[in-house]
């Protein structure tokens, strides 16, 4: 019983690591894009909060699409 529990934990951890790495990369991409947005912003222009929010929206849509794709793939293989 202990071996099967250990096997389940190890398998779950191995399957979670790629997802966590991809999540970290997407977060990095979002911050890089936001940094570029701030660096290239004209000095005499002030944007509202919704403009800053849309900078995170586009990469978030890509990330959610990636998560959905992997979720559907995992559902097909089970």
C-alpha positions as CSV (number, residue, x, y, z in Angstrom):
1,X,0.0,0.0,0.0
2,X,2.9,2.4,0.7
3,X,4.5,1.6,-2.6
4,X,1.4,2.5,-4.5
5,X,0.9,5.7,-2.6
6,X,4.6,6.7,-3.2
7,X,4.2,5.8,-6.9
8,X,1.1,8.0,-7.2
9,X,2.9,10.9,-5.5
10,X,6.0,10.6,-7.7
11,X,3.9,10.3,-10.9
12,X,1.8,13.3,-10.0
13,X,4.9,15.4,-9.2
14,X,6.5,14.4,-12.5
15,X,3.4,15.4,-14.4
16,X,3.1,18.7,-12.5
17,X,6.7,19.9,-13.1
18,X,6.3,20.7,-16.8
19,X,3.0,22.5,-16.2
20,X,4.7,24.6,-13.4
21,X,7.7,25.4,-15.7
22,X,5.3,26.5,-18.5
23,X,3.3,28.6,-16.0
24,X,6.5,30.3,-14.8
25,X,7.5,31.0,-18.5
26,X,4.1,32.5,-19.2
27,X,4.4,34.7,-16.1
28,X,7.9,35.8,-17.3
29,X,6.5,36.6,-20.7
30,X,3.8,38.7,-19.3
31,X,6.2,40.7,-17.1
32,X,8.6,41.2,-20.0
33,X,5.8,42.5,-22.2
34,X,4.6,44.8,-19.4
35,X,8.2,46.0,-18.9
36,X,8.4,46.8,-22.6
37,X,5.1,48.6,-22.4
38,X,6.3,50.8,-19.6
39,X,9.7,51.5,-21.2
40,X,8.3,52.5,-24.5
41,X,5.5,54.6,-23.0
42,X,5.8,58.3,-23.9
43,X,6.7,60.4,-20.9
44,X,3.8,62.8,-21.3
45,X,1.1,60.2,-21.6
46,X,-0.7,58.7,-18.6
47,X,-2.8,55.5,-19.2
48,X,-5.8,54.4,-17.3
49,X,-5.8,51.2,-15.3
50,X,-7.7,49.3,-18.0
51,X,-4.9,50.0,-20.5
52,X,-2.3,48.5,-18.1
53,X,-4.7,45.5,-17.6
54,X,-4.9,44.8,-21.3
55,X,-1.1,44.3,-21.4
56,X,-1.7,41.3,-19.2
57,X,-4.8,40.2,-21.0
58,X,-3.3,39.0,-24.3
59,X,-0.6,36.7,-22.8
60,X,-3.2,35.4,-20.3
61,X,-5.5,34.4,-23.2
62,X,-2.5,32.5,-24.7
63,X,-1.8,30.8,-21.4
64,X,-5.4,29.8,-20.9
65,X,-5.5,28.4,-24.4
66,X,-2.3,26.4,-23.6
67,X,-3.8,25.1,-20.4
68,X,-7.0,24.1,-22.2
69,X,-5.1,22.3,-24.9
70,X,-3.2,20.3,-22.4
71,X,-6.3,19.5,-20.4
72,X,-8.1,18.2,-23.5
73,X,-5.1,16.2,-24.4
74,X,-4.9,14.7,-20.9
75,X,-8.6,13.9,-21.0
76,X,-8.2,12.0,-24.3
77,X,-5.3,9.9,-23.1
78,X,-7.2,8.7,-19.9
